[in-house]
Amino acid sequence: MVRQATANDLDQLSVLFDGYRVFYRKTSDLSAARAFLAERIALEDSKIYVFEEEGQLSGFVQLYPLFSSTRMKKLWLLNDLYIDASQRGKGVSLKLIDEAKKLAYDTNACGVMLETEITNQIGNKLYPRAGFELNQSSNFYEWSVE
């Protein structure tokens, strides 16, 4: 079952989030992961949905609100999607993505956007299956504070 995450989920959700970060070559830091997620939930500045089965969380998706000036509507950034390795291939990611799409409909947003690494073979196969289209007409630039 997919549902919105609450503070009661922090123990299990933090483990998943830490695994997500490690997948993207970040150093494991469970306490920082917990603090980050606790802040997102407390401030309600993101939407986090989890997949739960028999009391066990096996995946999550986190979305942040943005706005499209040209479309003059809200736009959701699907920033994080992660499924525990033991639960992959069971359709959990598609269920979480469907919840993200539902959020876009429910909030009258113009859509959901995401970014993934070119080398993320799983994601690059998943997102087109879920109805996302690769935007080949835009460049993605980034500036980072050092």
Sequence and secondary structure as in RCSB ss.txt:
>XXXX:A:sequence
MVRQATANDLDQLSVLFDGYRVFYRKTSDLSAARAFLAERIALEDSKIYVFEEEGQLSGFVQLYPLFSSTRMKKL
WLLNDLYIDASQRGKGVSLKLIDEAKKLAYDTNACGVMLETEITNQIGNKLYPRAGFELNQSSNFYEWSVE
>XXXX:A:secstr
 EEE  GGGHHHHHHHHHHHHHHTT    HHHHHHHHHHHHHHT SEEEEEEETTEEEEEEEEEEEEETTTTEEE
EEEEEEEE GGGTTSSHHHHHHHHHHHHHHHTT S EEE   TT HHHHHHHHHTT     S         
